[in-house]
Amino acid sequence: MNILFVIDTLYTSNNGTSISAQRYAMELRRRGHRVRAICGDRPKTEQDRQITDGDFCTGIFHFPIFQPMCEKHDFYYANARQEVIEAACLWADVVHVYTPLFLGNAVITHCQKIGKPVTTAFHIQPENITSNFGLAKVRPINNMIYRIFRHFTYSRIGRIHTPSAFIANELRKRGYRARMHVISNGIHDAFLQAGAKKIAAHQKQTEPLDPQRPIRVLMIGRLSREKRQDVIIRAMQYSRYADRIQLVFAGRGPERERYERMSRGLRHKPEFVYLDREALIRELLRTDLYIHASDMEIEAISCIEAFATGLVPVIANSSNSATPQFALDQRSLFRAGDAKDLAEHIDYWLDRPMERMEAEARYQQAAERYTLSNAVNLFERMLRAEMAKPFVAKHETHHTAPTLSVLTALKRQVVRLYRRIA
């Protein structure tokens, strides 16, 4: 198959949606498919150029007010250039839209015009957007964004790839009538292989922790408000092991300076690192406990990677997150946002090295269902099903996406507003 991915930002390693697209593209190519992307950015390294069979670049859509925020999160809106869209869709046998924004909607409109099979994915949780403005818990605003996505994008598509049953249920509750294909984003086999070797070799200590060695506690994720690394830092006020814990935050983002200020009173200054896959696996193998404190997640692939390498996770039990599904029992769930409860869970596991080692083996085995290979098998089936027989949701009202002229006019209005404010 010639498979076209539609995604605003592809060439970054600090964005879960982009990383998922990269992994899927490389696995599909390994299976003999040709994969190209239509996106706003260009490859930055030789490694980037190995992701796809080439791309159709539309260029970046610059928002005068929101551009600095986008750059902090390594996300850029793509232009919706009609001539590029037409060339890309002409090349493709099937199109998969990752982001329901200007480019994605324009591609869907063109695909439907020429009868090209098209599917989409739901990777952008509204709370991820509103958290940047301190509005993540304002339900009417989040619901409004769900409605906007449904109105302009998902009501026109028959099949939606949802990375978890959690987000599929959230969409159904809000009137999304497309067929939901629950497919994990998938983890690389290297995490499972490293974890299996670790468990088989009994590398975890069976005696009480060496008092001379710092205890490494890790969280992987973008340094942003909704990921709640601040809860982990505040938990150090209550943990009996605070003087021995070395916090490690793997990721980058706009909140780093704030977290550094919050951590000034800790005995061990937190490590802020940004790691490639091999370095991340090495870090996971020398970590004692993994924390996932995020208030909102569609799947949290980083948490799966952690317990795939043989780590017990302690997960925020948030109603806006899919991550609690990974907890094997209540010992791995703490009240979301509650630093004191998190500290109690940290102390519980650090007090019990033998119990923790037993749980690590169970978690490592549980991760086997989330392999990239299994995920891409299901993804291929979804694409082939749409090519064979497009799915149309019953009683669904289809709406016309905003035209390029409307989007251009909107951009001009934003520019005018910015100039007035400036």
Sequence and secondary structure as in RCSB ss.txt:
>XXXX:A:sequence
MNILFVIDTLYTSNNGTSISAQRYAMELRRRGHRVRAICGDRPKTEQDRQITDGDFCTGIFHFPIFQPMCEKHDF
YYANARQEVIEAACLWADVVHVYTPLFLGNAVITHCQKIGKPVTTAFHIQPENITSNFGLAKVRPINNMIYRIFR
HFTYSRIGRIHTPSAFIANELRKRGYRARMHVISNGIHDAFLQAGAKKIAAHQKQTEPLDPQRPIRVLMIGRLSR
EKRQDVIIRAMQYSRYADRIQLVFAGRGPERERYERMSRGLRHKPEFVYLDREALIRELLRTDLYIHASDMEIEA
ISCIEAFATGLVPVIANSSNSATPQFALDQRSLFRAGDAKDLAEHIDYWLDRPMERMEAEARYQQAAERYTLSNA
VNLFERMLRAEMAKPFVAKHETHHTAPTLSVLTALKRQVVRLYRRIA
>XXXX:A:secstr
 EEEEE S  S SS HHHHHHHHHHHHHHHTT EEEEEESS   SHHHHTSSS EEE  EE  TTTHHHHHHTT 
 EE   HHHHHHHHHH SEEEE   SHHHHHHHHHHHHHT  EEEE    HHHHHGGGT TT HHHHHHHHHHHH
HHTGGG SEEEESSHHHHHHHHHTT  SEEEE    B HHHHHHHHHHHHTT S SSS  TTS EEEEEES SSG
GG HHHHHHHTTT TTTTTEEEEEE   TTHHHHHHHTTTSSS  EEE   HHHHHHHHHT SEEEE  SEES  
HHHHHHHHTT  EEEE  TEESGGGG SSGGGEE TT HHHHHHHHHHHHH HHHHHHHHHHHHHHGGGGBHHHH
HHHHHHHHHHHHHS    TT        HHHHHHHHHHHHHHHHHH 
